């Protein structure tokens, strides 16, 4: 009584030696590139355990929810503003992977290559967006200054100056809208070769990683 057979000991040792250990990672990605990231990491052995979307209805947001209960209109307005922030466009993926994957060193190296290319994709695609916004913002501020000058001219009784400045302000605002599209189109064309190369790197690394992982 109270003794343990050698078979029981051997069985416990075998269970410990064959136990699966995991590693974990968390990545935050733009909503429109979620699929690209999820598919890429999957080829390196990762699985998505948890997906966190700030726009999901069941995502707790204590402040706007409490406002919605007390002052419904203000609560809805606050939630709308919150949903328009850059953070609302970010998806959080919590990943899990077996630490003992096949060809681990090679797979991890390929993952790093893909991650660097994914970072290049983010940077290049944001550059077109940021430059277009900067151009339109600059023209928008000039237009606002011209319209402000038009108002001051009106109060000073300078009718002709008021009309000229008002017209220039409105034309400048129209130019801001047109400049946004033009700059975005031009910048997108300039970064297209680098963007294509970055995507090719991601796909090549992913294909090679999947081959090493599941071969």
C-alpha positions in Angstrom: 0.0 0.0 0.0 1.4 3.4 -0.9 3.8 1.9 -3.4 4.1 3.0 -7.1 4.9 0.6 -9.8 7.7 1.2 -12.3 5.0 1.3 -15.1 3.2 4.2 -13.4 6.4 6.1 -13.0 7.4 5.5 -16.6 3.9 6.6 -17.7 4.2 9.9 -15.8 7.7 10.6 -17.2 6.3 9.9 -20.7 3.4 12.3 -20.2 5.7 15.1 -19.0 8.1 14.6 -21.9 5.3 14.7 -24.5 3.4 17.6 -23.0 2.9 20.5 -25.5 4.2 23.9 -24.5 3.1 27.0 -26.2 4.3 30.5 -26.9 2.1 33.5 -27.2 2.1 36.8 -29.1 -0.1 39.9 -29.4 -0.3 42.0 -32.6 -2.3 45.1 -33.4 -3.2 45.6 -37.0 -5.2 48.0 -39.2 -8.7 46.7 -39.8 -8.3 46.5 -43.6 -5.1 44.4 -43.3 -6.4 42.0 -40.6 -6.8 39.2 -43.1 -3.3 39.6 -44.5 -1.7 39.5 -41.0 -3.8 36.5 -39.8 -3.1 34.5 -42.9 0.7 35.3 -42.8 1.1 34.3 -39.2 -0.9 31.1 -39.7 1.7 29.9 -42.2 4.3 30.2 -39.4 2.3 28.0 -37.1 0.3 30.6 -35.2 -3.4 30.3 -34.5 -5.6 33.3 -33.5 -6.9 32.5 -30.0 -8.6 35.9 -29.4 -9.8 38.7 -31.7 -10.5 42.0 -30.0 -12.4 44.6 -32.0 -13.2 47.9 -30.3 -16.3 48.3 -32.5 -17.9 45.1 -31.5 -21.2 45.6 -29.7 -20.1 43.5 -26.7 -16.9 45.4 -26.2 -17.2 47.1 -22.8 -17.0 50.9 -23.0 -18.0 52.1 -19.5 -17.9 55.9 -20.2 -20.1 56.1 -23.3 -22.4 53.3 -22.0 -22.9 55.2 -18.7 -23.6 58.4 -20.7 -26.0 56.5 -23.0 -28.0 55.5 -19.9 -28.1 59.0 -18.3 -28.1 61.2 -21.4 -28.8 59.1 -24.5 -28.1 61.7 -27.1 -24.7 62.7 -25.6 -23.8 59.0 -25.2 -24.5 58.3 -28.8 -22.5 61.3 -29.9 -19.5 60.3 -27.7 -19.6 56.8 -29.1 -19.6 58.1 -32.7 -16.6 60.3 -32.0 -14.8 57.4 -30.2 -15.5 55.1 -33.2 -13.9 57.6 -35.6 -10.5 57.6 -33.8 -7.4 55.7 -35.2 -7.6 53.3 -32.2 -11.1 52.2 -33.4 -9.6 51.1 -36.7 -7.1 48.8 -34.9 -7.8 45.1 -34.4 -5.9 43.1 -31.7 -5.1 39.5 -32.4 -3.8 37.3 -29.6 -1.8 34.4 -31.1 -0.7 31.0 -29.9 1.9 28.5 -31.3 3.4 25.2 -30.3 7.0 25.8 -29.2 8.2 22.6 -30.8 7.2 23.2 -34.4 9.2 21.5 -37.2 12.2 23.4 -38.5 11.7 26.1 -35.9 14.9 28.1 -36.6 14.1 28.4 -40.3 10.5 29.2 -39.7 11.2 31.9 -37.2 13.7 33.5 -39.5 11.2 33.5 -42.3 8.6 35.0 -40.0 11.0 37.9 -39.2 11.4 38.5 -42.9 7.6 38.6 -43.4 7.2 40.9 -40.4 9.7 43.4 -41.8 7.9 43.3 -45.2 4.5 43.8 -43.4 6.0 46.9 -41.6 7.1 48.2 -45.0 3.6 47.7 -46.4 2.1 49.6 -43.5 4.6 52.4 -43.9 4.1 52.7 -47.7 0.4 52.7 -47.6 0.2 55.2 -44.8 2.6 57.5 -46.6 0.1 58.1 -49.4 -2.7 58.7 -46.9 -0.6 61.1 -44.8 0.8 63.1 -47.6 -2.7 63.6 -49.2 -4.1 64.7 -45.8 -1.2 67.1 -45.2 -1.8 68.7 -48.6 -5.5 69.1 -48.1 -5.1 70.3 -44.5 -2.6 73.0 -45.6 -5.0 74.3 -48.3 -7.9 74.0 -45.9 -6.2 76.3 -43.4 -5.4 78.8 -46.1 -9.0 78.8 -47.2 -10.2 79.3 -43.6 -7.8 82.2 -43.2 -9.2 83.8 -46.4 -12.7 83.3 -45.2 -11.9 84.9 -41.8 -10.4 87.8 -43.7 -13.6 88.1 -45.7 -15.6 88.3 -42.5 -13.3 91.0 -41.1 -13.6 92.9 -44.3 -17.4 92.8 -44.1 -17.3 94.3 -40.6 -14.9 97.0 -41.8 -17.3 97.9 -44.7 -14.9 96.7 -47.4 -17.4 94.9 -49.6 -15.3 94.3 -52.6 -12.4 92.9 -50.5 -14.9 90.7 -48.6 -16.3 89.2 -51.9 -12.8 88.6 -53.3 -11.5 87.0 -50.1 -14.6 84.9 -49.7 -14.4 83.6 -53.3 -10.7 82.8 -52.9 -11.4 81.0 -49.6 -14.1 78.8 -51.2 -11.9 78.1 -54.2 -9.1 77.1 -51.9 -11.3 74.7 -50.0 -12.4 73.2 -53.3 -8.7 72.9 -54.2 -8.0 71.1 -50.9 -10.6 68.4 -51.8 -9.1 68.0 -55.3 -5.5 68.1 -54.0 -6.2 65.2 -51.6 -7.2 62.9 -54.5 -4.4 64.1 -56.7 -1.6 63.7 -54.1 -2.9 60.3 -53.0 -3.0 59.1 -56.6 0.5 60.4 -57.3 2.0 59.0 -54.2 0.3 55.7 -54.7 1.9 55.4 -58.1 5.4 56.2 -56.8 5.3 53.6 -54.0 3.6 50.9 -56.1 6.9 49.1 -57.1 8.2 49.0 -53.5 4.7 48.0 -52.3 4.6 45.2 -54.8 8.0 44.0 -53.7 7.0 44.0 -50.1 3.9 41.9 -50.8 6.0 39.5 -52.8 8.4 39.1 -49.9 5.5 38.3 -47.5 4.0 35.7 -49.9 7.4 34.0 -50.6 8.3 33.8 -46.9 4.8 32.5 -46.1 4.9 29.8 -48.7 8.4 28.7 -47.6 7.4 28.8 -44.0 4.3 26.6 -44.6 6.3 24.2 -46.6 8.9 23.8 -43.7 6.2 23.6 -41.1 3.9 21.0 -42.7 6.4 19.1 -45.0 
